[in-house]
Amino acid sequence: MQVYSADDVHARLPWHVLADALESAYLAGAQVPLRHTHALSPSDSLLLMPAWNDTHIVTKLVTVMPAAAHTVQATLLVLDRSTGEPLACLDGEAVTLRRTAAVSAVAARHLARPDARRFLLVGTGRLAPWMARAHFALRPGLQEVAVWGRDAAAARALAKSLALEGLPAVAVQDLPSAAQAADIVCCATTATAPVVQGAWLRAGTHLDLVGAFRPHMREVDDAAVLRARIVVDGPGALVEGGDLVQPLASGCITRAHVAGDLADLLCGRLPARPELPQDSQRDPQRDPPQDLSLFKSVGMALQDLAAAQAVLASR
């Protein structure tokens, strides 16, 4: 059985290769049960995320142990579908970071304005830099990335790190102004109350939401959700992601407000959002009610399957 370290995973998954693998997986489909969550103790959890197609079975095992030195650990096991033979073991955190960022960038290729230039990254955690890297790799037209975090020093450090990699990154402190100026707003936080408000956003803005992966969490307010044409990465987003779970529960929106999922978008069942003028401002008398696009991702094992198959196929 081949073992792939984190460095191996990142090296074998260039952004364009991974993006193509994800699109192909969404179009082909697979068996993807909802993730299993088991309480090991009042504080510790075990998550199992299986998926399979005609050639491979994958299961990602994730432990969440707040008292441990490394709170979240993940391992991805790949089996041969026809024989059950173990084929590979991959670093699960590397797979998760890479595929989560790539899925959002794939969605933005279809939902964000073709002339999008300004990217706002909200959050400074482990996932944040990967989000910026993926979006910039898959959208060459981006010209700037603004980085905002509750900890200004962390935002400055992340912006400096991204700049050293060649990304045009700068830290910002005025979040409302930065959100108003952005074409793409990417939120990767652990917030439990809205950080970004819909009133700040210009018509035509694309929201990429990868935090708020539990029902009690939230990154944007009801105003943003109401204005948005919503696409999700999979069914889990409607039962796990607080940005949708909460407005659905309150009656602010209904399931009909959700346009579809990424597979619908990629196969053409769901057309891309009509373009809006570059300088248009929110104007209820002129703009359509859904003048934003919103992609909500909570992750799913189909994405792990696509990434694992791409790693195994690499040379």
Backbone hydrogen bonds, N-H to C=O, Kabsch-Sander energy under -0.5 kcal/mol:
donor,donor_aa,acceptor,acceptor_aa,energy
2,Q,87,L,-2.3
4,Y,89,C,-2.9
5,S,3,V,-0.5
9,V,5,S,-2.5
10,H,6,A,-2.4
11,A,7,D,-2.3
12,R,8,D,-1.9
13,L,9,V,-0.5
13,L,10,H,-0.9
18,L,14,P,-2.7
19,A,15,W,-2.8
20,D,16,H,-2.2
21,A,17,V,-2.1
22,L,18,L,-2.6
23,E,19,A,-2.4
24,S,20,D,-2.4
25,A,21,A,-2.2
26,Y,22,L,-2.5
27,L,23,E,-2.1
28,A,24,S,-2.4
29,G,25,A,-2.6
31,Q,52,W,-2.7
32,V,30,A,-0.7
36,H,48,L,-2.8
38,H,46,L,-3.0
40,L,38,H,-0.6
40,L,44,D,-2.3
41,S,44,D,-1.6
45,S,64,V,-2.2
46,L,38,H,-2.7
47,L,62,V,-3.2
48,L,36,H,-2.5
49,M,60,K,-2.2
51,A,58,V,-2.1
52,W,31,Q,-1.8
53,N,56,H,-2.2
57,I,79,L,-2.2
58,V,51,A,-3.0
59,T,77,L,-1.9
60,K,49,M,-2.2
61,L,59,T,-0.5
61,L,75,T,-3.0
62,V,47,L,-2.7
62,V,60,K,-0.5
63,T,73,Q,-2.5
64,V,45,S,-2.4
65,M,63,T,-0.5
65,M,71,T,-3.0
68,A,65,M,-2.2
71,T,69,A,-0.6
73,Q,63,T,-2.1
75,T,61,L,-2.1
76,L,90,L,-2.5
77,L,59,T,-2.6
77,L,75,T,-0.5
78,V,88,A,-2.7
79,L,57,I,-3.2
80,D,85,E,-2.6
81,R,55,T,-2.3
84,G,80,D,-2.6
87,L,78,V,-3.2
88,A,78,V,-1.5
89,C,2,Q,-2.4
90,L,76,L,-2.9
91,D,4,Y,-1.5
92,G,74,A,-1.8
92,G,90,L,-0.5
93,E,74,A,-0.8
95,V,91,D,-1.8
96,T,92,G,-2.4
97,L,93,E,-2.9
98,R,94,A,-2.4
99,R,95,V,-2.9
100,T,96,T,-2.2
101,A,97,L,-1.8
102,A,98,R,-2.2
103,V,99,R,-2.5
104,S,100,T,-1.6
105,A,101,A,-2.0
106,V,102,A,-2.5
107,A,103,V,-2.4
108,A,104,S,-2.4
109,R,105,A,-1.6
110,H,106,V,-0.8
110,H,107,A,-1.0
111,L,107,A,-1.9
112,A,108,A,-1.9
116,A,113,R,-1.9
119,F,117,R,-0.5
119,F,144,E,-2.3
120,L,184,I,-2.9
121,L,119,F,-0.5
121,L,146,A,-3.4
122,V,120,L,-0.6
122,V,186,C,-3.3
123,G,121,L,-0.7
123,G,148,W,-3.0
125,G,188,A,-0.6
130,W,127,L,-0.8
131,M,127,L,-1.5
131,M,128,A,-0.5
132,A,128,A,-1.6
133,R,129,P,-2.4
134,A,130,W,-2.4
135,H,131,M,-2.2
136,F,132,A,-2.3
137,A,133,R,-2.0
138,L,134,A,-2.1
139,R,135,H,-1.1
142,L,139,R,-1.9
143,Q,117,R,-2.7
144,E,117,R,-1.5
145,V,168,P,-2.4
146,A,119,F,-2.8
147,V,170,V,-2.3
148,W,121,L,-2.7
148,W,146,A,-0.5
152,A,150,R,-0.8
155,A,151,D,-2.0
156,R,152,A,-2.3
157,A,153,A,-2.4
158,L,154,A,-2.4
159,A,155,A,-2.5
160,K,156,R,-2.3
161,S,157,A,-2.2
162,L,158,L,-2.6
163,A,159,A,-2.4
164,L,160,K,-2.0
165,E,161,S,-0.8
165,E,162,L,-0.5
166,G,163,A,-1.4
167,L,162,L,-2.2
169,A,167,L,-2.4
170,V,145,V,-2.1
172,V,147,V,-2.6
175,L,173,Q,-1.2
178,A,174,D,-2.2
179,A,175,L,-2.9
180,Q,176,P,-2.1
181,A,177,S,-1.6
182,A,178,A,-1.1
183,D,118,R,-2.6
184,I,118,R,-2.0
185,V,206,H,-2.9
186,C,120,L,-3.2
186,C,184,I,-0.6
187,C,185,V,-0.6
187,C,208,D,-2.9
188,A,122,V,-2.8
188,A,186,C,-0.5
195,V,219,E,-2.3
196,V,219,E,-2.5
200,W,197,Q,-1.6
201,L,198,G,-1.3
204,G,291,D,-3.5
205,T,202,R,-1.7
206,H,183,D,-2.5
207,L,293,S,-3.1
208,D,185,V,-3.1
208,D,206,H,-0.5
209,L,207,L,-0.6
209,L,295,F,-2.7
210,V,187,C,-2.6
210,V,208,D,-0.6
211,G,187,C,-1.0
212,A,189,T,-0.8
217,M,214,R,-2.0
218,R,191,A,-1.8
221,D,196,V,-1.4
225,V,221,D,-1.7
226,L,222,D,-3.0
227,R,223,A,-1.5
228,A,224,A,-0.7
228,A,225,V,-0.9
229,R,292,L,-2.5
230,I,228,A,-0.7
230,I,257,H,-0.8
231,V,294,L,-2.9
232,V,260,G,-1.9
233,D,296,K,-1.9
237,A,234,G,-1.6
238,L,235,P,-1.4
239,V,236,G,-1.1
240,E,236,G,-2.2
241,G,236,G,-0.6
241,G,237,A,-0.6
242,G,212,A,-0.7
242,G,214,R,-1.1
242,G,240,E,-0.6
243,D,212,A,-0.5
244,L,241,G,-1.9
245,V,241,G,-3.1
246,Q,242,G,-1.9
248,L,244,L,-2.1
249,A,245,V,-2.3
250,S,246,Q,-2.2
251,G,247,P,-0.8
252,C,247,P,-1.2
253,I,247,P,-1.7
257,H,254,T,-1.8
258,V,255,R,-1.5
259,A,230,I,-1.6
259,A,257,H,-0.6
260,G,230,I,-1.1
262,L,232,V,-1.7
265,L,261,D,-1.8
266,L,262,L,-2.6
267,C,263,A,-2.2
268,G,264,D,-0.7
268,G,265,L,-0.5
269,R,264,D,-1.0
270,L,264,D,-2.2
280,S,277,P,-1.5
286,R,283,D,-2.2
287,D,283,D,-3.1
291,D,289,P,-1.2
292,L,227,R,-1.8
293,S,205,T,-1.9
294,L,229,R,-2.3
295,F,207,L,-2.8
296,K,231,V,-2.3
296,K,294,L,-0.6
297,S,209,L,-2.4
297,S,295,F,-0.6
303,Q,300,M,-1.2
304,D,300,M,-0.9
305,L,301,A,-2.6
306,A,302,L,-2.3
307,A,303,Q,-2.2
308,A,304,D,-2.9
309,Q,305,L,-2.4
310,A,306,A,-1.8
311,V,307,A,-2.2
312,L,308,A,-2.5
313,A,309,Q,-1.8
314,S,310,A,-0.8
314,S,311,V,-0.8
